[in-house]
């Protein structure tokens, strides 16, 4: 199949080159004239080539979907992610038919209305009907998409209310690693700022702040409890990073000098996801999704989602900041 597509592509390139050469030839012989006429026969040949291209183009599109479709993300592992996927699907249901229909028209019309000696082109300078048609329909489609998107956005971006049970985690980005800091028993993260960065205190935590004493700092991987809202706060030490947790449909810029936030409720444990994806080695990941320097690709951290009990056991084993 790949070979076939490659052959078709090469043939099309050759055919295009031949046509371009012909045009160049015409230019050379007809120099001085303003209009370069091509014969009806040549015009028909080009129109036919456009039709061939249309078929090859859709064939290539279908092949891509078939070949790479399996690389799509598995079901969303967070509550709000279901809404994000829905939005994505609605968008695709809009744009794929439009993509197919408009391209059929584009190439079919080039074929149907290729040069003919017996036909005269119709000229009109303006049509209110047409203007209305291509203004109103896209406006309606975009309004629907934006309204669904906005309602999802508002749900996602509202921070977890402080009185509601939740886990508070700070995700700290630096060139080129992530660090997670849990708020500890008091549910509060200790103050942190660049001016406190010193030696091993890479996160710049204010050691005189009482709230910081029970904070827990973890590297390499961090854990999340299933079914409990997780409030993330993001900070960066140096440049802009982007915390991307694809399986939870979560992404947020991590900006130096500015705290950003995101929250979600994990709904599927790592073990459950291994079964869903039929992949023994499946791991949730946190990635940097902003090219932030030479070792950007190295900025990743595993995420383990487990039951609330297992999570609490794991968290209890992590050292408190004051013990370090
Ligand atoms: Cu980065």
Boltz pocket constraint, residues with backbone or C-beta under 6 A from the ligand:
constraints:
  - pocket:
      binder: B
      contacts: [[A, 173], [A, 174], [A, 240], [A, 241], [A, 242], [A, 288], [A, 289], [A, 290], [A, 291], [A, 292], [A, 296], [A, 299]]
      max_distance: 6.0
